Amino acid sequence: MASNPPQLTVVYARSVRRELGEIWDWNAKEYGAVHATSYLRYIEQCVSELSTKYIDGKSMSKRPNLMEITFRRSRNLKAHAHIVIYRVDQTGGTVTILHIFHTAQDIEGRIAEEGL
């Protein structure tokens, strides 16, 4: 029987709070404030679950020290989704959320700019 991975503490990089604000702003403009708040809660809940589900992500092909996982609220694979980029430090006991990108964004380009 496989054991569960140890629970880690989820921490947000400073830039992620700004990114969450931008996600809320865009959704509020397109769908209204109620939807935007609900969607942001969905993302935050998914991110908080990474404290124990961090192994569900996959290593980024060009940056194996980083993990990525896609959160899509709809079962429709063409629906909007967000990709969370994170780093796991089991020794330090943390999952650091580095970015939350929309699937339409140039993720590799943005990460390369930062030198992650």
Residue, then its C-alpha position, 0 to 999 in steps of 0.5 A: m500500500a502506497s503511503n501519502p506524501p507528507q503535507l507541506t505548507v503552501v506559500y505564495a511568491r509575491s507576484v502571485r497575489r498580483e496575478l490573482g488580482e488580474i484573474w479576478d479583474w478579467n473575470a469580473k469584466e467578462y462575466g461579473a463580480v460574482h463569477a470572478t469571486s467564485y472562480l478565484r475561490y476555485i483557484e485558491q482551493c485548488v492551490s491549497e490542495l497542493s499541500t498534499k497533492y503536489i505530486d499530481g503536477k508534472s515537471m516542466s520539460k525545460r525546467p525539471n526543478l519546477m512543477e506545473i498543474t492545470f486547473r480547469r473548472s469545466r470538463n470541456l477541454k476547450a474551456h479556459a484554464h489556469i496553469v500553476i507553476y510551483r516548486v516543491d521543497q520537501t526538506g523545507g516543507t514548502v510548496t512555493i506557488l511561483h505563478i498562475f498563468h492563463t493557458a493562452q499566455d506564453i508561459e515559457g517566455r514569461i518564465a525565461e524572462e525571470g530566469l527561473 
